[in-house]
Amino acid sequence: MHILIIHQAFASLDEPGGTRHHEFARLLAARGDRVTIIASPVSYITGSSSAASTARAEAPYELAGVRILRARVYSAHHKSFVHRMLAFLSFMLSSFWIGLGLRDLDLVWGTSPPIFQGVTAWLLARLKGARFVFEVRDLWPQFAVAVGVLRNPVLISASEWLERFLYRRADCVIVNSPGFVEHVRRLGARHLEVVPNGADPEMFDRQADGSDFRRKHDFGDRFVALYAGAHGMSNDLEVLLEAGRLLQDSAIQIVLVGDGKEKPSLVARAKLLGINNVLFLPAVPKREMPGVLAGADAGIAILRPIEAYKTTYPNKVFDYMAAGRPVLLAIDGVIREVVEASGCGLFVRPGDPVALAQAARTLASDRESSRRMGINGKAYLEQHFSRDKITEHLIEVLQATVRRSPHDRTR
C-alpha cells in the first residue's frame, strides 16, 4: 500500500510531542508499505520551527523509511484563537497543494484535530481514487466548546456540520479511545474502528537508568512526581501548582516537562507564590523521554474537570505505564478504568489539589507499593496496549479499507 498521512501536528521521535503516527509509520514501512507524511515545519507543542524543518519545507526527506514533506504554514498558532485558525487553514491549503503532486496513492489518512486537514485528506482521496480514512484523536469541536475556546454559535454550527460531513464520507473512521465511539457513530460514521493510544515498551527498556536526569537536577532522594506534556488550557496545571504548594513541607518534587501557551503564566504564578518544589523544564524529544521518566518516581496525568474529557485516552498515561511508573491520575472516565484494571496508580477527583497532594504523599510514603504499581502498569501495557500489537490491528483495518468496494462508501 501507498499511504498518505496528513498531520499538521506530526512529531518524529526526534521532536517533542505525540509520536503515535511516526511509530505507526515506521512499523508500516518496515513491513514494506510506502508511507508519505505531509506535516507542518512548526512544532505544535513549542510553536517554534526547527532549522531542519524550515530548510526542508516542501522538500521530501526520508526518516526511518518514511517519506516526510513539510508544508509551509502561518506560524503563530500559540498567539490566539484567530492566529490558530489561520495556521490551520494555511496548512489545509498548503498540504493540499503538495498532495496534488503525489501519485499511486491507495489510502489517504487525515487526522483531527485540527479538523480542517480532514477536508484536505477527503478531497485528495477522491481526486486520487484512493480510500479516505479519518482519524479522531479528540472530539473537536466538542472539546473546544466545552473548554470555552469556541463560543460563536455560527462557528460552532459550521464546525459540527463539517464534523458530520467527514464522518459520513470516510471509508473508515478510526478513534483512539473507546470513549469516542458513541459520539462518532451517532454523528454518522459507518465503518468505525478503535485503534487505541499505547506505547512501545522496548523504547523505555533501552533507557532504564534515570540517574543522569536526577543528578543533573540535584533531586537526591526526593520523590519526583513528573508531568510530561502540553501546558495548555485543558491541562489544569494551576491545580498541580496548588498541589505543589501544599507539598512544600514534604520531600516531594513536582516536575513539569513540556511547553504550551499557558506555560509562561504558570511559571510566573509559581514564582509569585514562592513555590520552591515545582520545577519547569523544556519539552524534550520522545527519544529522550525514557531517560526522563526513568528519573521520576511517578507520572501525573491531569485534565480539567469537564464531562467530555471522560472519553479520552491520554498518551502520557501509556508512556508512564511503559516506563514502569505509577500514575497519579486526575482524569475520570475510560482512562480511569485502565488505571484501576491494571492496578498501576491512584485516581483522584479532577480539580481537587488537596486530593492530588494527598495521593502524592501516599505514593511517596510507601515506595515499595509504588514500584509494584509501576510493574503492574508495564505488564498490563505489554499485554493490551503495546505499539506492536496495536499496529497489527491497524494494518488489518487499513487493508480491509483498501479492499472495500467503492460502492460501499458513505456519501
Residue, then its C-alpha position, 0 to 999 in steps of 0.5 A: m500500500h501507498i499511504l498518505i498521512i496528513h498531520q499538521a501536528f506530526a512529531s518524529l521521535d526526534e521532536p517533542g510531542g505525540t509520536r503515535h503516527h511516526e511509530f505507526a509509520r515506521l512499523l508500516a514501512a518496515r513491513g514494506d508499505r510506502v508511507t508519505i507524511i505531509a506535516s507542518p515545519v512548526s512544532y505544535i507543542t513549542g510553536s517554534s520551527s526547527a532549522a531542519s524543518t524550515a530548510r526542508a519545507e516542501a522538500p521530501y526527506e526520508l526518516a526511518g523509511v518514511r517519506i516526510l514533506r513539510a508544508r509551509v504554514y502561518s506560524a503563530h498558532h500559540k498567539s490566539f484563537v484567530h492566529r490558530m485558525l489561520a495556521f490551520l487553514s494555511f496548512m489545509l491549503s498548503s498540504f493540499w497543494i503538495g498532495l496534488g503532486l503525489r501519485d499511486l496513492d491507495l489510502v489517504w489518512g487525515t487526522s483531527p484535530p485540527i479538523f480542517q486537514g480532514v477536508t484536505a485528506w477527503l478531497l485528495a482521496r477522491l481526486k486520487g481514487a484512493r480510500f479516505v480514512f479519518e482519524v479522531r484523536d479528540l472530539w473537536p469541536q466538542f472539546a473546544v466548546a466545552v473548554g470555552v475556546l469556541r463560543n460563536p454559535v455560527l462557528i460552532s454550527a459550521s464546525e459540527w456540520l463539517e464534523r458530520f460531513l467527514y464522518r459520513r464520507a470516510d471509508c473508515v473512521i478510526v478513534n483512539s479511545p473507546g470513549f469516542v465511539e458513541h459520539v462518532r457513530r451517532l454523528g454518522a460514521r459507518h465503518l468505525e474502528v478503535v485503534p487505541n493510544g499505547a506505547d512501545p515498551e522496548m523504547f523505555d527498556r533501552q533507557a532504564d537508568g534515570s540517574d543522569f536526569r536526577r543528578k543533573h537536577d540535584f533531586g537526591d532522594r526526593f520523590v519526583a512526581l513528573y508531568a510530561g506534556a502540553h501546558g495548555m488550557s485543558n491541562d489544569l496545571e494551576v491545580l498541580l501548582e496548588a498541589g505543589r504548594l501544599l507539598q512544600d513541607s514534604a520531600i516531594q518534587i513536582v516536575l513539569v516537562g513540556d511547553g504550551k501557551e499557558k506555560p509562561s503564566l504558570v511559571a510566573r504564578a509559581k514564582l509569585l507564590g514562592i513555590n520552591n518544589v515545582l520545577f519547569l523544564p523544556a519539552v524534550p524529544k520522545r527519544e529522550m523521554p525514557g531517560v526522563l521518566a526513568g528519573a521520576d518516581a511517578g507520572i501525573a496525568i491531569l485534565r480539567p474537570i469537564e464531562a467530555y474529557k471522560t472519553t479520552y485516552p491520554n498518551k502520557v498515561f501509556d508512556y508512564m505505564a511503559a516506563g514502569r511508573p505509577v500514575l497519579l491520575a486526575i482524569d475520570g472516565v475510560i482512562r480511569e478504568v485502565v488505571e484501576a484494571s491494571g492496578c498501576g496508580l491512584f485516581v483522584r477527583p479532577g480539580d481537587p489539589v488537596a486530593l492530588a497532594q494527598a495521593a502524592r504523599t501516599l505514593a511517596s510514603d510507601r515506595e515499595s507499593s509504588r514500584r509494584m504499581g509501576i510493574n503492574g502498569k508495564a505488564y498490563l501495557e505489554q499485554h493490551f496496549s503495546r505499539d506492536k500489537i496495536t499496529e497489527h490491528l491497524i494494518e488489518v483495518l487499513q487493508a480491509t479499507v483498501r479492499r472495500s468496494p467503492h460502492d460501499r462508501t458513505r456519501 
